[in-house]
Amino acid sequence: MCSLKKSNKIAIIGAGPAGLMAAQVLSEAGLSPIVFDAMPSAGRKFLQAGRGGLNLTHGEDFSLFCTRYFEAQTFLQPALEAFSPSHIRLWAKELGFETFVGSSGKVYPLDKKAAPLLRAWIHQLKSNNTEFKMKHRLVSWSKDIWQFQTPDGLKEYSFEGVILALGGASWSRLGSTGAWAKILEEKGLRLSPFKPANMGFNVSWSEVFKEKFSGTPLKNVELSFSDTKGNLQTQLGELLISQDGVQGSLIYSHSKLLRERIEQEFPLTVHLDLFPHRTLTKLEEQLSRPQGKQSLSAFWKRLGLSGVRASLLREVLEKDSLTQSKLVAQTLKKFPLTLESTRPLEEAISTAGGLAFENLDEHLMLKEFPGVFCVGEMLDWETPTGGYLISGVMAQGKQAALGLLNRCKNDKRNIQI
Ligand SMILES: Cc1cc2nc3c(=O)[nH]c(=O)nc-3n(C[C@H](O)[C@H](O)[C@H](O)COP(=O)(O)OP(=O)(O)OC[C@H]3O[C@@H](n4cnc5c(N)ncnc54)[C@H](O)[C@@H]3O)c2cc1C
């Protein structure tokens, strides 16, 4: 048994899914980690994720799954292999929650909820000697002294091993403020600037359009644009019209490439095929049929052109042009959507940027600070929505915990396992 169990010298700072998975691996190995978090309770972002249906992972082929991590794939591959989508489903099952693969390949617990799963997880951790210290905000780290702001004032601790799992910098009210960046920068570590990921984009809708269609989904459309390398990206899906622009899965799945484009050039015009299952010729033919005595709206409606699609046309075409069947058909097939800028980081589902991988070894341990590991959304990687975030952060939590255990085994000076 590792002597650290008695001295309680292992800390996990940050009680999101990354930190909790690290705690699970350590406690199952017989250690007694202490989980610190600034918030009054653990896993607030995880709980928020459950509001829209907790998407734990993705059921697609594993080799495709790994590509979703973009440039970070190489670095994260070992962690993803050691905690793959099958492992995460087994993990949920062992906590008493069966999962299912939805039609899009996304994997959810049967009830799609996060709260019961989180409760069971924390209960299991507590019964397995994991201690939780809430309302402990890490405010400084100097040599081996870790200082926390608590309701009872500043408290100092020192540890034999630390896993930092401090999250990104969006939805700060849930705890992930990104304020940790300053602490790590002061240690000379390299960080990339935080950027929004899986976020919406601003579009200047007219007041009338905004009022009528904000909150309306636009289903079955095809987005197309060129990425910064000049490759044409196209994808069918659904987006959501918002007060300020567009958001939703179709936008999120390309948010990285769109953000990179908009960093080079803004506003950025991308295109939507509003009738991807009808050819241009067919649309032109339908729109050039005699309108008779019907109003234009009634004529369009009979062709299936109504609601948000019809109003989008009115956003970009002059009133006089709306009867030009060729122009209308072309606009429907290649609707110009002008993205002005990204929505703010605070609103984003996740954060790009953060602590660079170059600071870490293959166990996610800081090369300059042996015994201190960093995991989860605080690291500089990104992935689309689809369960890849939770999968990725939990895999990293496990990776670091295994690294720490390995270190325990090898450190003959003060630890015997
Ligand atoms: C609306 C929404 C829906 C989402 N839905 C999904 C989904 O369905 N599927 C999916 O895969 N992902 C989803 N995500 C993303 C997912 O929740 C996050 O990627 C994941 O929670 C990140 O895990 P983490 O442990 O790295 O960080 P976090 O979960 O952010 O946890 C970090 C913890 O660190 C604590 N902390 C921060 N600073 C300090 C400090 N100085 N001292 C002490 N504690 C500190 C925070 O309080 C927090 O508890 C969603 C996110 C949002 C916002």
Ligand as a Chemical Component Dictionary entry (heavy atoms), coordinates in Angstrom:
data_LIG
# 
_chem_comp.id                   LIG 
_chem_comp.type                 NON-POLYMER 
_chem_comp.pdbx_formal_charge   0 
_chem_comp.three_letter_code    LIG 
# 
loop_
_chem_comp_atom.comp_id 
_chem_comp_atom.atom_id 
_chem_comp_atom.alt_atom_id 
_chem_comp_atom.type_symbol 
_chem_comp_atom.charge 
_chem_comp_atom.model_Cartn_x 
_chem_comp_atom.model_Cartn_y 
_chem_comp_atom.model_Cartn_z 
_chem_comp_atom.pdbx_ordinal 
LIG C1  C1  C 0 -23.749 24.284 -21.767 1  
LIG C2  C2  C 0 -22.716 23.210 -21.881 2  
LIG C3  C3  C 0 -23.066 21.961 -22.356 3  
LIG C4  C4  C 0 -22.079 20.976 -22.515 4  
LIG N1  N1  N 0 -22.453 19.736 -22.958 5  
LIG C5  C5  C 0 -21.520 18.789 -23.138 6  
LIG C6  C6  C 0 -21.879 17.477 -23.568 7  
LIG O1  O1  O 0 -23.074 17.138 -23.691 8  
LIG N2  N2  N 0 -20.864 16.587 -23.820 9  
LIG C7  C7  C 0 -19.548 16.909 -23.637 10 
LIG O2  O2  O 0 -18.675 16.067 -23.922 11 
LIG N3  N3  N 0 -19.192 18.108 -23.142 12 
LIG C8  C8  C 0 -20.132 19.051 -22.896 13 
LIG N4  N4  N 0 -19.778 20.263 -22.394 14 
LIG C9  C9  C 0 -18.348 20.508 -22.088 15 
LIG C10 C10 C 0 -17.905 19.811 -20.795 16 
LIG O3  O3  O 0 -18.845 20.031 -19.763 17 
LIG C11 C11 C 0 -16.520 20.332 -20.382 18 
LIG O4  O4  O 0 -15.641 20.180 -21.469 19 
LIG C12 C12 C 0 -15.980 19.579 -19.171 20 
LIG O5  O5  O 0 -16.789 19.800 -18.033 21 
LIG C13 C13 C 0 -14.558 20.034 -18.857 22 
LIG O6  O6  O 0 -14.101 19.254 -17.795 23 
LIG P1  P1  P 0 -12.885 19.708 -16.875 24 
LIG O7  O7  O 0 -12.914 18.773 -15.716 25 
LIG O8  O8  O 0 -11.669 19.848 -17.672 26 
LIG O9  O9  O 0 -13.283 21.182 -16.385 27 
LIG P2  P2  P 0 -14.558 21.720 -15.619 28 
LIG O10 O10 O 0 -15.698 20.785 -15.732 29 
LIG O11 O11 O 0 -14.737 23.109 -16.095 30 
LIG O12 O12 O 0 -14.083 21.705 -14.101 31 
LIG C14 C14 C 0 -13.072 22.560 -13.630 32 
LIG C15 C15 C 0 -13.264 22.744 -12.141 33 
LIG O13 O13 O 0 -12.166 23.511 -11.643 34 
LIG C16 C16 C 0 -12.653 24.407 -10.662 35 
LIG N5  N5  N 0 -11.713 25.522 -10.559 36 
LIG C17 C17 C 0 -11.385 26.434 -11.495 37 
LIG N6  N6  N 0 -10.483 27.299 -11.006 38 
LIG C18 C18 C 0 -10.222 26.924 -9.725  39 
LIG C19 C19 C 0 -9.356  27.398 -8.708  40 
LIG N7  N7  N 0 -8.558  28.452 -8.902  41 
LIG N8  N8  N 0 -9.328  26.767 -7.518  42 
LIG C20 C20 C 0 -10.102 25.671 -7.311  43 
LIG N9  N9  N 0 -10.970 25.175 -8.226  44 
LIG C21 C21 C 0 -11.008 25.778 -9.436  45 
LIG C22 C22 C 0 -14.023 24.801 -11.183 46 
LIG O14 O14 O 0 -14.843 25.294 -10.146 47 
LIG C23 C23 C 0 -14.538 23.501 -11.800 48 
LIG O15 O15 O 0 -15.308 22.768 -10.884 49 
LIG C24 C24 C 0 -20.736 21.257 -22.191 50 
LIG C25 C25 C 0 -20.392 22.519 -21.683 51 
LIG C26 C26 C 0 -21.365 23.481 -21.529 52 
LIG C27 C27 C 0 -20.970 24.831 -20.990 53 
# 
loop_
_chem_comp_bond.comp_id 
_chem_comp_bond.atom_id_1 
_chem_comp_bond.atom_id_2 
_chem_comp_bond.value_order 
_chem_comp_bond.pdbx_ordinal 
LIG C1  C2  SING 1  
LIG C2  C3  SING 2  
LIG C2  C26 DOUB 3  
LIG C3  C4  DOUB 4  
LIG C4  N1  SING 5  
LIG C4  C24 SING 6  
LIG N1  C5  DOUB 7  
LIG C5  C6  SING 8  
LIG C5  C8  SING 9  
LIG C6  O1  DOUB 10 
LIG C6  N2  SING 11 
LIG N2  C7  SING 12 
LIG C7  O2  DOUB 13 
LIG C7  N3  SING 14 
LIG N3  C8  DOUB 15 
LIG C8  N4  SING 16 
LIG N4  C9  SING 17 
LIG N4  C24 SING 18 
LIG C9  C10 SING 19 
LIG C10 O3  SING 20 
LIG C10 C11 SING 21 
LIG C11 O4  SING 22 
LIG C11 C12 SING 23 
LIG C12 O5  SING 24 
LIG C12 C13 SING 25 
LIG C13 O6  SING 26 
LIG O6  P1  SING 27 
LIG P1  O7  DOUB 28 
LIG P1  O8  SING 29 
LIG P1  O9  SING 30 
LIG O9  P2  SING 31 
LIG P2  O10 DOUB 32 
LIG P2  O11 SING 33 
LIG P2  O12 SING 34 
LIG O12 C14 SING 35 
LIG C14 C15 SING 36 
LIG C15 O13 SING 37 
LIG C15 C23 SING 38 
LIG O13 C16 SING 39 
LIG C16 N5  SING 40 
LIG C16 C22 SING 41 
LIG N5  C17 SING 42 
LIG N5  C21 SING 43 
LIG C17 N6  DOUB 44 
LIG N6  C18 SING 45 
LIG C18 C19 SING 46 
LIG C18 C21 DOUB 47 
LIG C19 N7  SING 48 
LIG C19 N8  DOUB 49 
LIG N8  C20 SING 50 
LIG C20 N9  DOUB 51 
LIG N9  C21 SING 52 
LIG C22 O14 SING 53 
LIG C22 C23 SING 54 
LIG C23 O15 SING 55 
LIG C24 C25 DOUB 56 
LIG C25 C26 SING 57 
LIG C26 C27 SING 58 
# 
